[in-house]
Amino acid sequence: MLVAMDEVCWTEAGHTLLKTERAGPGVLDTADRGQLEATIRAVIERYAHTWARGLARADETGRRAAEVATQFDTHAPPTSATELAMAVSLFHARGDGDSDALTELVLREHGWPVALEMLARSWAMSTRYKDPGWPKSEDQLEVWLEDAPSEGARAFDASVSYGKYHVARYLSERHGQASEKDQRAAAAFVEKRWSTASEPQRVALVAATRDAVRAEEVVGQEAEGPAVHGSCLRLIYPLIANAATLTALEPHELPLRYAHLDVLGEAVIPLFEARIRSRIHKSVRLELLEQLANLRGPRTAHLMAIHAERPPYTKLVRAYFLTHPTLWSGLGRADHPELGKLEVKLDKLEAWLTKHAGKPGLELHA
């Protein structure tokens, strides 16, 4: 029977990627204390000399941060959220640093309120580095910290200040596994802190606590307000379950997620279509079509059909229509001028589908 509207119909591959996406990169909740401390000490040993070289570029906050990070005692971590924010920012001031171990240690030692305050204060800081010897040597690497502006596009930029981005990401993953008691404590902290938090801090707190309601509020405001750096919006983009809000954020070109398909279904098709039809690399277009293959219906079928017998999309399009033959037979080629221009390719696809009818196509999730 021909499907009148597009609906989610997960492939096995798509459902696996959805689960992976929701699970995130993993947390250290099962790591023992010694492992966390060893990771932190390794970071200090590697980067302490780079913080020293960066002192000349640091402001007063940055100079204090270098002292805190260098002297960090894993056996007795600071109780000050500001000092913790300084340390975690410098520990992950480069992409190959680490902030997860310290964040996990703070959660265990001090609980969610302190961890979230550490996060908020890290978003009032910014790290920079200068690395003229990259990638051959770190002998000239300078890393420093400074106060960040509280508003404007730069305040939201976490593309270089990796630490504050990854603390928010880690807490978000950890929050998904937290007890109800810890989740309530986190929610209570955000409720209390909200009125004094800057806009960048609000984004981070929303991401860390997976607060979809506040995410909609914050993103809705920012979509109409000042430009927000994509590295910041990327933290809460997966929480958005409103197609109109996602459309408003399209200029940021944030990655469409399998979760968006799962929550929004047919409503997300215009976003996929706009990107698929835009001037993007064919490998990116293929990834979008692979995501879209988890929808079954006439709109998705049309988007598949216009890529018929065109490498690298040929295999996917063939498998899609082999799996959903009624969509192929109900395509209505004569009613769509766009398809009429593709007569030769569609005839070739039809011959292939006829020859391989009844054979396996996409593996659907049970």
C-alpha positions in Angstrom: 0.0 0.0 0.0 1.3 3.4 -0.9 2.2 5.5 2.1 0.5 8.9 1.9 2.9 10.7 4.2 6.5 10.2 5.3 7.0 8.2 8.4 10.0 7.0 10.4 11.0 3.5 9.3 14.4 2.7 10.9 17.0 0.8 9.0 19.2 -1.4 11.2 22.2 0.9 10.5 20.2 4.0 11.2 18.8 2.7 14.5 22.3 1.7 15.6 23.6 5.2 14.8 20.7 6.7 16.7 21.6 4.7 19.8 25.3 5.6 19.4 24.4 9.3 19.1 22.3 9.2 22.2 24.9 7.3 24.2 27.6 9.8 23.4 31.4 9.2 23.5 31.3 7.6 27.0 31.9 8.7 30.5 34.3 7.8 33.3 31.7 6.9 35.9 33.2 3.4 36.4 36.9 4.6 36.4 38.6 4.2 39.7 40.1 7.2 41.5 43.7 6.2 40.7 42.9 6.3 37.0 41.4 9.8 37.2 44.3 11.1 39.2 46.8 9.6 36.8 45.1 11.2 33.8 45.2 14.6 35.5 48.8 14.3 36.5 49.8 13.4 32.9 48.0 16.5 31.6 49.9 18.7 34.1 53.2 17.1 33.3 52.7 17.6 29.6 51.4 21.2 29.7 52.8 22.9 32.8 55.7 24.4 30.9 53.3 25.7 28.1 51.3 27.5 30.7 54.5 29.1 32.1 55.5 30.2 28.6 52.0 31.8 28.1 52.2 33.9 31.3 53.4 37.0 29.4 50.2 36.9 27.4 47.8 36.1 30.2 45.8 38.6 32.2 45.5 38.6 36.0 43.0 35.8 36.0 45.2 33.8 33.6 48.3 34.2 35.7 46.3 32.9 38.7 44.9 30.0 36.6 48.4 28.9 35.6 49.4 28.8 39.3 46.3 26.8 40.2 46.7 24.3 37.3 50.4 23.8 37.9 50.0 23.2 41.6 46.8 21.1 41.3 46.6 18.4 44.0 44.7 15.4 42.8 44.4 14.1 46.4 42.8 17.3 47.6 41.2 19.2 44.7 40.3 22.8 45.3 36.8 23.5 46.7 36.6 26.8 44.9 34.5 26.6 41.7 36.5 29.4 40.3 39.8 27.6 40.8 38.3 24.4 39.4 37.2 26.3 36.4 40.7 27.7 35.9 42.2 24.3 36.1 39.8 22.5 33.9 40.1 25.3 31.3 43.8 24.9 31.0 43.8 21.1 31.2 41.8 21.1 28.0 43.1 24.3 26.3 44.0 22.2 23.3 42.1 19.5 21.4 44.4 16.8 22.8 44.1 17.9 26.4 41.7 16.3 28.9 38.9 17.7 31.0 36.8 14.6 31.6 38.9 13.2 34.4 38.8 16.4 36.5 35.0 16.8 35.8 34.4 13.3 37.0 36.5 13.9 40.1 34.6 17.1 40.9 31.3 15.2 40.6 32.4 12.6 43.0 34.1 15.0 45.5 31.7 17.9 45.4 28.5 16.9 43.6 26.5 18.4 40.8 26.0 21.9 42.1 29.8 22.5 42.3 30.4 20.8 39.0 27.8 23.1 37.3 29.2 26.2 39.0 32.6 25.2 37.7 31.1 24.9 34.2 29.4 28.3 34.5 32.6 30.0 35.6 34.6 28.4 32.9 32.4 30.1 30.4 33.5 33.4 31.8 37.1 32.4 30.8 38.8 31.9 27.5 41.9 30.0 26.6 44.3 30.7 23.7 47.5 29.1 22.4 50.3 29.9 20.0 52.1 26.9 18.6 54.7 27.8 15.9 56.4 24.4 16.1 53.2 22.4 15.3 53.0 19.5 14.4 56.7 18.7 14.9 57.3 20.0 18.4 55.7 21.6 21.4 58.9 23.3 22.5 57.5 26.7 21.6 53.9 26.1 22.5 52.4 28.9 24.7 49.0 28.4 26.4 47.3 31.1 28.4 43.9 32.0 29.9 42.1 35.3 30.1 38.7 36.7 31.1 36.1 36.2 28.4 33.6 38.9 27.3 30.1 38.3 28.8 28.3 39.1 25.6 28.7 39.2 21.8 29.8 36.5 19.4 33.2 35.9 21.0 31.6 35.2 24.4 29.9 32.1 22.8 33.0 30.9 20.9 34.3 27.6 22.2 36.1 26.6 19.0 39.4 27.2 20.6 38.5 27.2 24.3 38.0 23.4 24.2 37.8 22.9 28.0 34.5 24.7 28.6 32.9 23.0 25.6 34.0 19.5 26.7 32.9 20.0 30.3 29.4 20.9 29.2 29.5 17.9 26.8 30.8 15.5 29.5 28.2 16.7 32.1 25.4 16.2 29.5 26.4 12.6 29.0 26.9 12.0 32.7 23.5 13.6 33.4 21.8 11.0 31.3 23.2 8.3 33.7 22.7 10.2 36.9 20.4 9.2 39.7 17.0 11.0 40.1 18.4 12.6 43.2 21.4 14.0 41.3 19.2 15.2 38.4 16.9 17.0 40.9 20.0 18.6 42.5 21.2 19.7 39.1 17.8 21.2 38.1 17.5 23.0 41.4 21.0 24.6 40.9 20.1 25.7 37.4 16.8 27.2 38.6 18.7 29.2 41.3 21.6 30.2 39.0 19.6 31.2 36.0 18.9 34.8 36.8 22.6 35.6 37.3 24.0 33.6 34.4 25.2 35.2 31.2 23.8 34.0 27.9 26.8 31.8 27.2 26.6 30.3 30.7 22.9 29.6 30.2 23.6 27.6 27.0 26.2 25.6 28.8 23.9 24.9 31.8 21.1 23.9 29.4 23.4 21.5 27.6 24.8 20.0 30.8 21.4 19.2 32.3 19.7 18.3 29.0 16.9 20.8 29.6 14.9 20.8 26.4 12.5 23.4 27.6 15.2 25.9 28.4 17.1 24.9 25.2 14.1 26.0 23.1 13.9 29.3 25.1 17.6 30.1 24.8 17.9 29.1 21.1 14.7 31.0 20.2 16.2 34.1 21.7 19.5 33.8 20.1 18.1 33.0 16.7 16.6 36.5 16.7 19.4 38.2 18.6 23.2 38.5 18.2 25.2 36.0 16.2 26.1 33.0 18.3 29.1 30.9 17.5 28.2 27.5 16.1 30.5 25.7 18.6 28.2 26.9 21.4 24.9 26.1 19.7 26.2 22.7 18.8 26.0 21.8 22.5 22.2 22.2 22.6 21.2 21.7 19.0 20.4 18.0 19.6 17.9 19.0 22.3 15.7 21.0 19.9 12.5 19.3 19.0 10.9 22.1 17.0 11.3 22.2 13.2 10.7 26.0 13.1 13.5 26.6 15.5 15.8 24.3 13.6 15.0 26.2 10.4 15.8 29.5 12.1 19.2 28.1 13.0 20.0 26.8 9.5 22.6 29.6 8.8 24.8 27.9 11.4 24.8 24.7 9.3 24.8 22.5 12.4 24.7 18.8 11.9 21.3 17.2 11.5 21.0 14.3 13.9 19.3 11.0 13.8 17.5 12.2 17.0 15.9 14.9 14.9 14.5 12.2 12.6 13.3 10.3 15.5 11.5 13.2 17.2 10.3 15.2 14.3 9.8 12.7 11.5 8.4 14.2 8.4 8.7 17.7 9.7 12.5 17.6 9.3 12.4 16.8 5.6 12.5 20.4 4.4 15.8 20.9 6.3 17.3 17.8 4.8 16.0 18.8 1.3 17.5 22.3 1.5 20.9 20.9 2.4 20.8 18.0 -0.1 19.9 20.5 -2.9 22.6 23.0 -1.8 26.2 23.1 -3.1 27.9 20.6 -0.8 30.4 17.9 -1.4 28.9 14.6 -2.7 30.1 12.7 0.3 28.2 15.0 2.7 25.1 14.7 0.4 25.4 10.9 0.6 25.5 11.1 4.4 22.3 13.2 4.4 20.6 10.7 2.1 21.7 7.8 4.3 20.0 9.6 7.2 16.9 10.3 5.2 16.7 6.6 4.1 15.2 6.1 7.6 12.0 7.8 6.5 9.5 6.0 4.2 7.1 8.1 2.1 6.6 10.0 -1.1 8.7 13.1 -0.3 11.7 11.0 0.7 11.2 8.8 -2.4 11.3 11.9 -4.6 14.6 13.0 -3.1 16.0 9.5 -3.6 14.7 9.4 -7.2 16.5 12.5 -8.3 19.8 10.9 -7.4 19.1 7.7 -9.3 22.0 6.1 -11.1 24.4 8.8 -10.0 27.5 7.8 -8.1 28.0 7.7 -5.2 24.3 7.5 -4.5 23.4 4.6 -6.9 23.7 1.8 -4.4 21.6 3.6 -1.7 18.8 4.7 -4.0 18.6 1.2 -5.5 18.4 -0.4 -2.0 15.8 2.2 -0.9 13.4 1.4 -3.7 14.1 -2.4 -3.5 13.0 -2.1 0.2 10.0 0.1 -0.6 8.7 -1.0 -4.0 5.3 0.7 -3.6 7.1 4.0 -3.3 8.7 3.4 -6.7 5.5 2.3 -8.4 3.7 5.3 -6.9 6.4 7.8 -7.8 4.2 9.6 -10.4 7.1 10.4 -12.7 4.7 12.1 -15.2 3.5 14.5 -12.6 6.9 15.9 -11.7 8.8 17.9 -14.3 12.0 17.4 -12.3 11.7 13.6 -12.7 10.7 14.0 -16.3 14.2 15.4 -17.0 15.7 12.2 -15.6 13.9 9.7 -17.8 17.0 7.8 -19.0 18.3 7.4 -15.5 15.0 6.4 -14.0 14.4 3.9 -16.8 17.8 2.4 -16.0 16.8 2.2 -12.3 13.5 0.6 -13.2 15.2 -2.1 -15.3 17.5 -2.8 -12.4 14.6 -3.0 -9.8 12.7 -5.3 -12.1 15.6 -7.6 -12.4 16.3 -7.7 -8.7 12.7 -7.7 -7.4 12.3 -9.6 -4.2 15.9 -9.5 -3.3 17.1 -7.9 0.0 17.4 -4.1 0.1 18.0 -2.0 3.2 18.0 -4.0 6.4 15.1 -2.7 8.5 15.2 -2.6 12.3 12.8 -5.1 13.8 
